[in-house]
């Protein structure tokens, strides 16, 4: 069925009745849905919707809502619609529509043929507005925006009725029709519901239903110059689509009486039920499209898919997997009270997923040359390396080994600190999959900078060959063959904000982390990565998880660091289980 049609299919109850999946967490929303199914409310149907506004890219907070909306529908044998809340043409773009589709599919959810838009219903919404006027439930107000705010009152003082509140029905209908025809400039009139100006809930004090906006719409063009508000379009769109459970975050709790009022005035047989849950608040993270847009527009990041942003596009570019994000959303659960989640939990979920799937490789971020003076000059060996110790089916690969190598500069100290078990003058370390080596000379340039290490190797200690291979040394470091290494750029990302709750105590832009991105251009990686494609994920041994960035091209290999190997959340869980001491 076309998304342009106003009628939608009804989710039918499978034979025997839908039952929640046995592994589904039974949070309070799923308990409500299960009880509705059991008692036969709404004919035991389960039909949800995910209603994003196409005014920006989806972020990690939306992932929680997506997993809930689509997850509940799947678990109870129901349906979930994708409906774009496109009622504010000044801020909406086709780019955002495409990005939202892409992100939901990336999370492994699908809406079938049930893609809808609030703009699909503009004629029906307008007809409902006419009905509200005819029944004395709505009127055209000609107060200015400032006057409307003044008349609305405060949280402690009741509002006052507009002098236009009791306009005759015919006059209201005429004004609304002229508003639609474009006879008035923006802000001249609005259509308001006639409810109760003394209500303790300020949202019920004659809220605005329509406003004049002379702006082209990305789907309807210049056909309309009046647009419905979210509080009006959302409940009616739910009702049109026969949604059973309208799941919203807590900021809409005070809007629920208005949601119910709008639907009640138009006499729908099976009205949807709005249920609110706590939104996701993540430490060191902003989950507001308005604030994220400010950062993007100001050029503080490279775009909506910058890997420092919590947008799904940014997380995907950083190397996060949809499985890790879905796991994270399941772990944090659904609650009724607001809280803040530690960013370390999200990173832990990413590490757990990548640990099982990412191939191991060797990469050098800050190279320093090592010359094995005891190794034949022209010899090259192919050494066997394990692709993933967590997955035997991943097999092995070969890596070339030669006289000249690169190691990471951090793996050498001319004057080693206590308990330093990497390379230093006179000390031995094992090269991963290769030999034990000893540093015998440090070569410096005229400025005193170390440019080369000369080492000897113990030819009897090659990994996996003979009794000497089992000789123990305290340190093992990674390396690449200088002759075979592939140049690469590596981008090291850190938290975008230095404050735990950005913008809470000051300016958002003042709390940006100046060290959130470090670009290393002299990196070297093993030759197996020469043809790595964008989106391929790897663990650089001892360094962390990395993904090939879309900026990569033939002759230019670019990696983004996804997460480091250090997992603070795993240690927290171990302490909670009593597996480690303080």
PyMOL commands that set and color helices and strands:
alter all, ss='L'
color gray80, all
select helices_A, chain A and resi 28-39+41-44+60-75+94-106+118-134+145-152+169-181+202-204+230-240+250-265+289-297+312-318+322-332+343-357+392-394+409-411+459-461+467-470+509-511+527-529+568-576
alter helices_A, ss='H'
color red, helices_A
select strands_A, chain A and resi 47-50+79-84+115-117+138-141+190-193+208-212+226-228+245-249+273-277+359-361+363-364+367-372+381-386+396-401+404-408+428-431+436-444+450-458+476-477+480-481+486-493+517-525+537-540+544-548+558-563
alter strands_A, ss='S'
color yellow, strands_A
deselect
rebuild
show_as cartoon
